[in-house]
Amino acid sequence: RAAERFSFDLETTGLFMHNTAERIRCLGVATPKQRWVFPLHMPDSPFPEHRNHYKLVRWIVLEATGKWCVAHNGKFDNLWLWTRYGTAFHINVDTMLLSHTLDENRPHGLKELARTELGVPDYDIDVKEKQGDLFDTEKLYEYNALDVAYTLEIATLFESRLRKSKTLRRLFYSLIMPAARAFEHIELEGFTVDMEKFNEGERLLQIESAKLEKELNKLAGEDINWNSTKQVGQILFGKFKLKPTVYTDKGQPSTGEE
């Protein structure tokens, strides 16, 4: 109740939320000062509160209303909460999407970001220990606690970088996050797509893309891979001697949109 911001994460026995045989094992929550892990699937426990946790989850979500909520690939977790408990968190910042917004060319997994951005050792555990029938609860809960702790730290770090660009801030908060929240509801029920129109649109885009790439290669004087930041950088700053105006965090000339 005292915290203004928090992160959350689930550990599940599977990846598909509509599979009724799969379960949510635990819910991790972190504030800047504290981490909690709530066991949600202990079928052999003699304690009723471990078997009937519906009210607990809904109470936690209710208490979080109005607070700044952070998650990593949070749509996945919220879809599980919607299907199991009929409620979910309002996610303000998804660190996976924010990572892509800041630099689309790097890995966006939580473990990779924790290593590269926070300098922490690899703490991942085997899939069998996350989803198998025989799992070490203490090991799983510690893993869950680290997930939410590092997610909150990464969010703080990335949000400070996001504040440096008005354009990226508008993109992230006004388009990317609202779209991610909308897709939660779309993916719960599905969304009708006219595949004939979809395929026609894809074909037209491929034709236009090939045309533009041909024009780019003509301007460059050679055929290059325009998805390669290294090759694009060599053309812009090496061959054409353009003066860089934006640099990466490592001090290299940036070929990003900005």
Order of alpha helices (4+ residues) and beta strands (2+ residues): beta-beta-beta-alpha-alpha-beta-alpha-beta-alpha-alpha-alpha-alpha-alpha-alpha-alpha-alpha
